[in-house]
Amino acid sequence: MNLMGSVKSIIYENSDSTYKVLRVETSKKEITVVGYFPIIDLYGYYTFEGDFIDNDKYGRQFKAIVAIKRIHSDKEGLIKYLASKKFKGIGEKTAEKIVAGLGLEALDIIKRNPEVLIDFGIKRNKALEYQQQLKESEKEEELIVKLYGYELTPVMVNRLIEKYHDNALKIVETNPYQLIDDLDGYGFVKADNLALKLGFKLSDEVRIKAALKYTLNQACIQKGFTFLSQNQFLETSYKLIDKNHDEAVSKEDILKIINELKNEENLVVKNNRYYPLYLYQAEDISYKRLMAIKNYSLELPAEEKINSLIPKVEEKMGFELTELQRLAIKKTVSSKIAIITGGPGTGKTTIVKALLELEAMLKELSLDDERFSSNLLLLAPTGKAAKRLSQSTSLPARTIHSALGYNETGYFTKNDHDQFKENLIIIDESSMIDISLLSNLLKATPDKTRLVFVGDDNQLPSVGPGNILKEMIDSKLFQTTKLEEIMRQKKDSNIIKLSKMILNKRIDYNIFNEKSEVFFYNADAKEVLDKIDLFFEAFIKKGGDFKKDLQVLVPMYSGVCGIDAINKLIQEKYNHNPYFLVHNNKAYKIGDKVLQLKNEPSLGIMNGDDGIIIGHEKTEEEEVIHIDFNGHKVRYKVSDLDNITLGYAISIHKSQGMEFENVIIPIVPAFYIMLKPKLIYTGFTRAKKKLIIIGKTQSLNQALYSADENRQTSLFLDKNSSIFEINDPEIPFDTLGEENMENVSPYDFMD
């Protein structure tokens, strides 16, 4: 049915999905109208096509499918429209004169001949501006309607217009595959469906090239690989290209186009290894720089001098080091590149502190002497890890991105032309570094600078492609100390005992009977939310700060007890402030704990930083929220909310480099795809005081005996050597994770 009336007010509008709730004045009464409307002019007169519905919460509403702008049928509505904020400078009295003089066709007359407004006291330049506003509004609405005709979602339409402006439709119709490169979350399947509707042929070279580039990039991102074998590349691409199984394109045709891409330098082929160009270059640069630094001729301290200073270091620290710790310090201080690896409680932090004391003594300086600290760079991949490193050493520490001068354009200001001046760099949580970040770090590192990599090689590898710490250790090219003995003060920690059991693939479940530090509660997936609710309630009753000292870590986002469901539960139950915003089907409130998902150098916040929403404001120009990131307060545009998510529950991958007082982890059969030893080990070792596991023992056992995913990487392999290929039943890939790509970054596939 049709409903005609003037829009009296816009009660609610979602800034990213075009969904609006309107109050519409009809000839009989005011009616609430809901629907997806790209453009609605306040006081504009419309015909709404749809039907009435009964909403349980809001009562009777008119749900509109289409809104068609009409000539105003009443003077009052037209006067209000002309006097609205859309036409700044026209007051109500002037609007009354215009309507009296031009009648109900005033808007059409102004569009045809704006100079008629001069007779009503409006200057010519303003009249032309009003004409342009009316035309642009009409043009944008026409553009949006056409884009909707290609079955694009409101969110995607908004992104297209934001990216391409007036050219959006032309780009979509000319080459929809361009959207894969230009819009986050837009994959090949969506672009291909659109292209085929537009008349592209299955054998079109543009289509095949897009499928090949997408396959290579996405497979490497999702698996953490730096290359695919020819078989993996060809078979996976073929599944995308030959979608109707009619063999319109042969594998021979695909191989020909692969060679064209190679000539266009979009990919690199070495002995049947197929690399995205940027990953090949990252590995090549990293290897060359590591070798240049390792082989640089540098005078290192003599063993006798080191031995004479070790007792003084112990005296300064107030305790004796173990033999292994002494050996680790000696080897590290006398190496150009050194690695210190070990699990929690094995003394990595102690070695770093002792190493710094020794370095200062060798220079006959104190740790707090500016002459020493100015030649030292302490780095970590995340803000939380850098803060911990700074606290443990009492020296400034920075994120790698910050030290490299990561800027708004996505580039680093530090590089091979502007390198670091420091002569010692220590990098903590090195297992988190991917090959791209390593290559940028090494480009900025002079040959004369010594490097110390610290990390736990039993933790998850980096989210991005590469397997840096493991590859460096396995290469045996660098001085490596592996710490396995638990230090005296940590020997009684049940959290550490349990993490060792994970590594040894055998859990003694009696550890949970001790009711000390580690706890296991039996529950299936549908019971997990109730259990978490009980723990939060009890924690709060005891006076605990759940935002600060209680963290839920989850293997997956989806499911009845996934990250999204848990965040929704905690927000609704324990944040009593009203909702002020809904963005991409996620609601936000003042007081919500949030997690940053992307580096934002312009705001001074990085991927993995957590904060609290402390304010919200909406003006005519913009809508912003205020977030306190641990004392660093930022104004956050609502249009950038894709870059944050609720942080009451976060992924185990996102928790790397962090520590929490108390941790809750659900481990249920529904998470079986993600349940691997390294994932469980990483999650368990995030807890400092208490670790609460909710789930099934069979799921935990399954995790122990599942094989961790290997990665195809070649940092230290001769690129011309025989092919190294992982035999995995999931490869060639059946899916590249495109079932729900909107608002998803490549990093989400890792957890």
VENQUI-V32427 format. One record per residue. N is the residue number from 1. SS is DSSP state (h for helix, s for strand, l for the rest). PHI is phi in radians with two decimals (999 if undefined). Layout:
# VENQUI-V32427
n-><N | N>
ss-><SS | SS>
phi-><PHI | PHI>
This chain:
# VENQUI-V32427
n-><1 | 2 | 3 | 4 | 5 | 6 | 7 | 8 | 9 | 10 | 11 | 12 | 13 | 14 | 15 | 16 | 17 | 18 | 19 | 20 | 21 | 22 | 23 | 24 | 25 | 26 | 27 | 28 | 29 | 30 | 31 | 32 | 33 | 34 | 35 | 36 | 37 | 38 | 39 | 40 | 41 | 42 | 43 | 44 | 45 | 46 | 47 | 48 | 49 | 50 | 51 | 52 | 53 | 54 | 55 | 56 | 57 | 58 | 59 | 60 | 61 | 62 | 63 | 64 | 65 | 66 | 67 | 68 | 69 | 70 | 71 | 72 | 73 | 74 | 75 | 76 | 77 | 78 | 79 | 80 | 81 | 82 | 83 | 84 | 85 | 86 | 87 | 88 | 89 | 90 | 91 | 92 | 93 | 94 | 95 | 96 | 97 | 98 | 99 | 100 | 101 | 102 | 103 | 104 | 105 | 106 | 107 | 108 | 109 | 110 | 111 | 112 | 113 | 114 | 115 | 116 | 117 | 118 | 119 | 120 | 121 | 122 | 123 | 124 | 125 | 126 | 127 | 128 | 129 | 130 | 131 | 132 | 133 | 134 | 135 | 136 | 137 | 138 | 139 | 140 | 141 | 142 | 143 | 144 | 145 | 146 | 147 | 148 | 149 | 150 | 151 | 152 | 153 | 154 | 155 | 156 | 157 | 158 | 159 | 160 | 161 | 162 | 163 | 164 | 165 | 166 | 167 | 168 | 169 | 170 | 171 | 172 | 173 | 174 | 175 | 176 | 177 | 178 | 179 | 180 | 181 | 182 | 183 | 184 | 185 | 186 | 187 | 188 | 189 | 190 | 191 | 192 | 193 | 194 | 195 | 196 | 197 | 198 | 199 | 200 | 201 | 202 | 203 | 204 | 205 | 206 | 207 | 208 | 209 | 210 | 211 | 212 | 213 | 214 | 215 | 216 | 217 | 218 | 219 | 220 | 221 | 222 | 223 | 224 | 225 | 226 | 227 | 228 | 229 | 230 | 231 | 232 | 233 | 234 | 235 | 236 | 237 | 238 | 239 | 240 | 241 | 242 | 243 | 244 | 245 | 246 | 247 | 248 | 249 | 250 | 251 | 252 | 253 | 254 | 255 | 256 | 257 | 258 | 259 | 260 | 261 | 262 | 263 | 264 | 265 | 266 | 267 | 268 | 269 | 270 | 271 | 272 | 273 | 274 | 275 | 276 | 277 | 278 | 279 | 280 | 281 | 282 | 283 | 284 | 285 | 286 | 287 | 288 | 289 | 290 | 291 | 292 | 293 | 294 | 295 | 296 | 297 | 298 | 299 | 300 | 301 | 302 | 303 | 304 | 305 | 306 | 307 | 308 | 309 | 310 | 311 | 312 | 313 | 314 | 315 | 316 | 317 | 318 | 319 | 320 | 321 | 322 | 323 | 324 | 325 | 326 | 327 | 328 | 329 | 330 | 331 | 332 | 333 | 334 | 335 | 336 | 337 | 338 | 339 | 340 | 341 | 342 | 343 | 344 | 345 | 346 | 347 | 348 | 349 | 350 | 351 | 352 | 353 | 354 | 355 | 356 | 357 | 358 | 359 | 360 | 361 | 362 | 363 | 364 | 365 | 366 | 367 | 368 | 369 | 370 | 371 | 372 | 373 | 374 | 375 | 376 | 377 | 378 | 379 | 380 | 381 | 382 | 383 | 384 | 385 | 386 | 387 | 388 | 389 | 390 | 391 | 392 | 393 | 394 | 395 | 396 | 397 | 398 | 399 | 400 | 401 | 402 | 403 | 404 | 405 | 406 | 407 | 408 | 409 | 410 | 411 | 412 | 413 | 414 | 415 | 416 | 417 | 418 | 419 | 420 | 421 | 422 | 423 | 424 | 425 | 426 | 427 | 428 | 429 | 430 | 431 | 432 | 433 | 434 | 435 | 436 | 437 | 438 | 439 | 440 | 441 | 442 | 443 | 444 | 445 | 446 | 447 | 448 | 449 | 450 | 451 | 452 | 453 | 454 | 455 | 456 | 457 | 458 | 459 | 460 | 461 | 462 | 463 | 464 | 465 | 466 | 467 | 468 | 469 | 470 | 471 | 472 | 473 | 474 | 475 | 476 | 477 | 478 | 479 | 480 | 481 | 482 | 483 | 484 | 485 | 486 | 487 | 488 | 489 | 490 | 491 | 492 | 493 | 494 | 495 | 496 | 497 | 498 | 499 | 500 | 501 | 502 | 503 | 504 | 505 | 506 | 507 | 508 | 509 | 510 | 511 | 512 | 513 | 514 | 515 | 516 | 517 | 518 | 519 | 520 | 521 | 522 | 523 | 524 | 525 | 526 | 527 | 528 | 529 | 530 | 531 | 532 | 533 | 534 | 535 | 536 | 537 | 538 | 539 | 540 | 541 | 542 | 543 | 544 | 545 | 546 | 547 | 548 | 549 | 550 | 551 | 552 | 553 | 554 | 555 | 556 | 557 | 558 | 559 | 560 | 561 | 562 | 563 | 564 | 565 | 566 | 567 | 568 | 569 | 570 | 571 | 572 | 573 | 574 | 575 | 576 | 577 | 578 | 579 | 580 | 581 | 582 | 583 | 584 | 585 | 586 | 587 | 588 | 589 | 590 | 591 | 592 | 593 | 594 | 595 | 596 | 597 | 598 | 599 | 600 | 601 | 602 | 603 | 604 | 605 | 606 | 607 | 608 | 609 | 610 | 611 | 612 | 613 | 614 | 615 | 616 | 617 | 618 | 619 | 620 | 621 | 622 | 623 | 624 | 625 | 626 | 627 | 628 | 629 | 630 | 631 | 632 | 633 | 634 | 635 | 636 | 637 | 638 | 639 | 640 | 641 | 642 | 643 | 644 | 645 | 646 | 647 | 648 | 649 | 650 | 651 | 652 | 653 | 654 | 655 | 656 | 657 | 658 | 659 | 660 | 661 | 662 | 663 | 664 | 665 | 666 | 667 | 668 | 669 | 670 | 671 | 672 | 673 | 674 | 675 | 676 | 677 | 678 | 679 | 680 | 681 | 682 | 683 | 684 | 685 | 686 | 687 | 688 | 689 | 690 | 691 | 692 | 693 | 694 | 695 | 696 | 697 | 698 | 699 | 700 | 701 | 702 | 703 | 704 | 705 | 706 | 707 | 708 | 709 | 710 | 711 | 712 | 713 | 714 | 715 | 716 | 717 | 718 | 719 | 720 | 721 | 722 | 723 | 724 | 725 | 726 | 727 | 728 | 729 | 730 | 731 | 732 | 733 | 734 | 735 | 736 | 737 | 738 | 739 | 740 | 741 | 742 | 743 | 744 | 745 | 746 | 747 | 748 | 749 | 750 | 751>
ss-><l | s | s | s | s | s | s | s | s | s | s | s | s | l | l | l | l | l | s | s | s | s | s | s | s | l | l | l | l | s | s | s | s | s | s | s | l | l | l | l | l | l | l | l | s | s | s | s | s | s | s | s | s | s | s | l | l | l | s | s | s | s | s | s | s | s | s | s | s | s | l | l | l | l | h | h | h | h | h | h | h | h | l | l | h | h | h | l | l | l | l | h | h | h | h | h | h | h | h | h | h | h | h | h | h | h | h | h | h | h | h | h | l | h | h | h | h | h | h | h | l | l | l | h | h | h | h | h | h | h | h | h | h | h | h | h | h | h | h | h | h | h | h | h | h | h | h | h | l | l | l | l | l | h | h | h | h | h | h | h | h | h | h | h | h | h | h | h | h | h | h | h | h | h | l | l | l | h | h | h | h | h | l | l | l | l | l | h | h | h | h | h | h | h | h | h | h | l | l | l | l | l | l | l | h | h | h | h | h | h | h | h | h | h | h | h | h | h | h | h | h | h | h | l | l | l | l | s | s | h | h | h | h | h | h | h | h | h | h | h | h | l | l | l | l | l | l | l | l | l | h | h | h | h | h | h | h | h | h | h | h | h | h | l | l | l | s | s | s | s | l | l | s | s | s | s | h | h | h | h | h | h | h | h | h | h | h | h | h | h | h | h | h | h | h | l | l | l | l | l | l | l | h | h | h | h | h | h | h | h | h | h | h | h | h | h | h | l | l | l | l | l | h | h | h | h | h | h | h | h | h | h | h | l | l | l | s | s | s | s | s | s | l | l | l | l | l | h | h | h | h | h | h | h | h | h | h | h | h | h | h | h | l | l | l | l | l | l | l | h | h | h | h | l | l | s | s | s | s | s | l | l | h | h | h | h | h | h | h | h | h | h | h | l | l | l | l | s | s | h | h | h | h | l | l | s | l | l | l | l | l | s | l | l | s | l | l | s | l | l | l | l | l | s | s | s | s | s | l | h | h | h | l | l | h | h | h | h | h | h | h | h | h | l | l | l | l | l | l | s | s | s | s | s | s | l | l | l | l | l | l | l | l | l | l | l | l | h | h | h | h | h | h | h | h | l | l | l | s | s | s | s | s | l | l | l | l | h | h | h | l | l | l | h | h | h | h | h | h | h | h | h | h | h | l | l | l | l | h | h | h | h | h | h | l | l | l | s | s | s | s | s | l | l | h | h | h | h | h | h | h | h | h | h | h | h | h | h | h | h | h | l | l | l | l | h | h | h | h | s | s | s | s | s | l | l | l | l | l | l | l | l | h | h | h | h | h | h | h | h | h | h | h | h | l | l | l | l | s | s | s | s | s | l | l | s | s | s | s | l | l | l | s | s | s | s | l | l | l | s | l | l | l | l | s | l | l | l | l | s | s | s | s | s | s | s | s | s | l | l | l | l | s | s | s | s | s | s | s | l | l | s | s | s | s | s | s | h | h | h | h | h | h | s | s | s | l | l | s | s | s | l | l | l | l | l | l | l | l | s | s | s | s | s | s | s | s | l | h | h | h | l | l | l | l | l | h | h | h | h | h | h | h | h | l | l | s | s | s | s | s | s | s | s | s | l | h | h | h | h | h | h | h | h | h | l | l | l | l | l | l | l | l | l | l | l | l | l | l | l | l | l | l | l | l | l | l | l | l | l | l | l | l | l | l | l | l | l | l | l | l | l | l | l | l | h | h | h | h | h | l>
phi-><999 | -1.85 | -2.28 | -2.00 | 3.09 | -1.80 | -1.33 | -1.43 | -2.74 | -1.81 | -1.20 | -2.65 | -2.52 | -1.51 | -1.13 | -2.08 | -2.03 | 1.16 | -1.27 | -2.42 | -2.05 | -2.01 | -1.87 | -1.94 | -1.66 | -1.73 | -1.18 | -1.82 | -2.84 | -1.53 | -2.31 | -1.45 | -2.07 | -2.16 | 2.79 | -1.70 | -2.15 | -1.10 | -2.39 | -2.30 | -1.59 | -1.04 | 1.26 | -1.27 | -1.81 | -2.34 | -1.83 | -1.79 | -1.82 | 2.96 | -2.76 | -1.36 | -2.29 | -1.90 | -1.61 | -0.99 | -1.63 | -1.92 | 1.46 | -1.36 | -2.41 | -1.77 | -1.62 | -1.68 | -1.64 | -2.39 | -2.13 | -1.98 | -1.21 | -2.13 | -1.13 | -1.09 | -1.70 | -2.37 | -1.15 | -1.04 | -1.11 | -1.18 | -1.08 | -1.08 | -1.12 | -1.16 | -1.57 | -1.34 | -1.13 | -1.07 | -2.04 | -1.09 | 1.91 | -1.75 | -1.53 | -1.15 | -1.15 | -1.12 | -1.06 | -1.07 | -1.15 | -1.09 | -1.15 | -1.11 | -1.45 | -1.85 | 1.38 | -1.27 | -1.60 | -0.92 | -1.12 | -1.14 | -1.12 | -1.12 | -1.12 | -1.38 | -2.57 | -1.14 | -1.21 | -1.11 | -1.28 | -1.09 | -1.14 | -1.87 | 1.47 | -1.78 | -1.16 | -1.05 | -1.12 | -1.22 | -1.06 | -1.13 | -1.12 | -1.13 | -1.03 | -1.09 | -1.05 | -1.15 | -1.20 | -1.12 | -1.07 | -1.18 | -1.17 | -1.15 | -1.12 | -1.11 | -1.08 | -1.12 | -1.06 | -1.15 | -1.15 | -1.04 | -1.12 | -1.65 | 1.04 | -1.51 | -1.31 | -0.97 | -1.07 | -1.17 | -1.06 | -1.07 | -1.12 | -1.07 | -1.17 | -1.11 | -1.42 | -1.92 | 0.98 | -1.20 | -1.51 | -0.96 | -1.16 | -1.08 | -1.17 | -1.05 | -1.37 | -1.41 | -2.68 | -1.10 | -1.21 | -1.11 | -1.10 | -1.04 | -1.37 | -1.69 | -2.18 | -1.02 | 1.48 | -1.79 | -1.72 | -1.12 | -1.03 | -1.14 | -1.09 | -1.18 | -1.01 | -1.17 | -1.09 | -1.16 | -1.15 | -1.41 | 1.84 | -1.12 | -1.51 | -1.03 | -1.61 | -1.03 | -1.10 | -1.05 | -1.12 | -1.16 | -1.08 | -1.09 | -1.12 | -1.16 | -1.12 | -1.12 | -1.02 | -1.11 | -1.20 | -1.21 | -1.10 | -1.16 | -1.14 | -1.24 | -1.68 | 1.34 | -1.35 | -1.88 | -2.72 | -2.06 | -1.31 | -1.04 | -1.11 | -1.06 | -1.12 | -1.20 | -1.17 | -1.21 | -1.09 | -1.08 | -1.11 | -1.29 | -1.29 | -1.58 | -1.15 | -1.74 | 0.95 | -1.86 | 0.93 | -1.14 | -2.20 | -1.58 | -1.15 | -1.13 | -1.08 | -1.12 | -1.07 | -1.08 | -1.25 | -1.02 | -1.12 | -1.12 | -1.09 | -1.07 | -1.16 | -1.46 | 1.12 | -1.48 | -2.57 | -2.11 | -2.04 | -2.34 | 0.86 | 1.15 | -1.76 | -1.95 | -1.90 | -1.07 | -0.92 | -1.18 | -1.34 | -1.08 | -1.12 | -1.11 | -1.14 | -1.09 | -1.11 | -1.06 | -1.10 | -1.11 | -1.23 | -1.05 | -1.19 | -1.12 | -1.20 | -1.08 | -1.63 | -1.16 | -1.37 | -2.42 | -1.33 | -1.83 | -1.07 | -1.26 | -1.06 | -1.08 | -1.12 | -1.08 | -1.05 | -1.24 | -1.64 | -0.98 | -1.03 | -1.19 | -1.10 | -1.09 | -1.10 | -1.13 | -1.47 | 1.56 | -2.82 | -1.49 | -1.45 | -1.33 | -1.04 | -1.15 | -1.14 | -1.04 | -1.09 | -1.06 | -1.16 | -1.07 | -1.14 | -1.21 | -1.24 | -1.87 | -2.18 | -1.26 | -2.27 | -2.34 | -2.21 | -2.12 | -2.27 | 2.98 | -1.44 | -1.12 | 1.47 | -1.62 | 1.68 | -1.05 | -1.11 | -1.05 | -1.12 | -1.09 | -1.10 | -1.14 | -1.05 | -1.13 | -1.05 | -1.14 | -1.03 | -1.15 | -1.12 | -1.06 | -1.70 | 0.98 | -2.27 | -1.75 | -1.04 | -1.54 | -1.32 | -1.07 | -1.17 | -1.47 | -1.12 | -1.25 | -1.85 | -2.17 | -2.22 | -1.78 | -2.26 | -2.65 | -1.23 | -2.18 | -1.08 | -1.11 | -1.15 | -1.13 | -1.11 | -1.11 | -1.10 | -1.14 | -1.13 | -1.31 | -1.83 | 1.06 | -2.27 | -1.10 | -2.32 | -2.30 | -1.30 | -1.06 | -1.07 | -1.13 | -1.10 | -1.43 | 1.25 | -1.08 | -2.09 | -1.09 | -1.44 | 1.55 | -1.96 | -1.83 | -1.36 | -1.47 | -2.81 | -1.20 | -1.67 | -2.44 | -1.61 | -1.09 | -1.67 | -1.19 | -1.81 | -2.47 | -2.16 | -1.99 | -2.01 | -1.54 | 0.90 | -1.17 | -1.12 | -1.48 | -1.40 | -1.61 | -1.16 | -1.17 | -1.17 | -1.05 | -1.10 | -1.20 | -1.12 | -1.25 | -1.07 | -1.53 | -1.78 | -1.19 | -1.02 | -1.39 | -1.50 | -1.49 | -2.15 | -2.20 | -1.75 | -2.08 | 3.10 | -1.97 | -1.30 | -1.55 | -1.35 | -1.01 | -1.26 | -1.02 | -1.19 | -1.40 | -1.00 | 2.06 | -2.61 | -1.02 | -1.08 | -1.11 | -1.10 | -1.14 | -1.17 | -1.12 | -1.20 | 1.04 | -1.55 | -2.17 | -1.10 | -2.18 | -2.01 | -1.84 | -1.66 | -2.18 | -1.38 | -1.32 | -1.19 | -0.91 | -1.22 | -1.92 | -1.06 | -1.58 | -1.29 | -1.23 | -1.12 | -1.22 | -1.04 | -1.14 | -1.13 | -1.16 | -1.09 | -1.07 | -1.13 | -1.50 | 1.00 | -2.72 | -1.80 | -1.60 | -1.19 | -1.12 | -1.05 | -1.36 | -1.27 | -1.25 | 0.91 | -2.33 | 1.28 | -2.05 | -2.39 | -2.20 | -2.15 | -1.23 | -2.89 | -1.65 | -0.98 | -1.29 | -1.67 | -1.06 | -1.05 | -1.10 | -1.11 | -1.07 | -1.00 | -1.10 | -1.13 | -1.10 | -1.06 | -1.14 | -1.09 | -1.20 | -1.06 | -1.45 | 1.57 | -1.36 | -1.69 | -1.20 | -1.27 | -1.68 | -2.07 | -2.40 | -2.25 | -1.68 | -2.03 | -2.32 | -1.18 | -2.43 | -1.42 | -1.59 | 1.80 | -1.15 | -2.23 | -1.42 | -0.98 | -1.09 | -1.15 | -1.20 | -1.05 | -1.10 | -1.04 | -1.15 | -1.08 | -1.16 | -1.47 | -2.10 | -2.09 | -1.55 | -1.24 | -1.27 | -1.15 | -2.06 | -2.80 | -2.12 | -2.37 | 0.89 | 1.15 | -2.03 | -1.71 | -2.22 | -2.32 | -1.05 | 1.65 | -1.19 | -1.47 | -2.25 | -2.17 | -1.38 | -1.85 | -2.61 | -1.14 | -2.25 | -1.05 | -1.15 | -1.72 | 1.33 | -2.19 | -2.23 | -0.89 | 1.73 | -1.22 | -2.01 | -2.72 | -2.16 | -1.25 | -2.02 | -2.96 | -2.65 | -2.51 | -2.35 | -2.08 | -1.11 | -1.44 | -2.75 | -2.14 | -2.35 | -2.09 | -1.90 | -2.16 | -1.73 | -1.63 | 0.90 | 1.69 | -1.73 | -1.66 | -2.27 | -1.65 | -2.03 | -1.18 | -1.07 | -1.16 | -1.76 | -1.18 | -1.04 | -1.55 | -2.29 | -2.53 | -1.05 | -2.08 | -1.14 | -2.13 | -2.32 | -1.32 | -1.11 | -1.04 | -1.17 | -1.44 | -1.02 | 1.43 | -1.97 | -2.33 | -2.30 | -1.02 | -2.32 | -2.24 | -2.00 | -2.27 | -1.44 | -2.31 | -2.23 | -0.96 | -1.07 | -1.64 | -0.96 | -1.08 | -1.61 | -1.32 | -2.27 | -0.95 | -1.16 | -1.13 | -1.12 | -1.03 | -1.09 | -1.11 | -1.10 | -1.42 | -1.42 | -1.48 | -1.74 | -1.92 | -2.35 | -2.16 | -1.98 | -1.89 | -2.09 | 2.74 | -2.11 | -1.10 | -1.14 | -1.21 | -1.16 | -1.12 | -1.05 | -1.06 | -1.09 | -1.76 | -1.35 | -1.43 | -1.11 | -1.25 | -1.44 | -2.20 | -1.49 | -2.38 | -2.56 | -0.99 | -1.96 | -1.61 | -1.12 | -1.09 | -1.73 | -1.37 | -1.05 | -1.14 | -1.81 | -2.34 | -1.44 | -1.57 | -2.29 | -1.06 | -1.42 | -2.01 | -1.06 | -1.25 | -1.35 | -2.53 | -1.92 | 1.22 | -1.78 | -1.08 | -2.54 | -1.40 | -1.10 | 1.13 | -2.04 | -1.62 | -0.97 | -1.20 | -1.18 | -1.21 | -1.42 | -2.68>
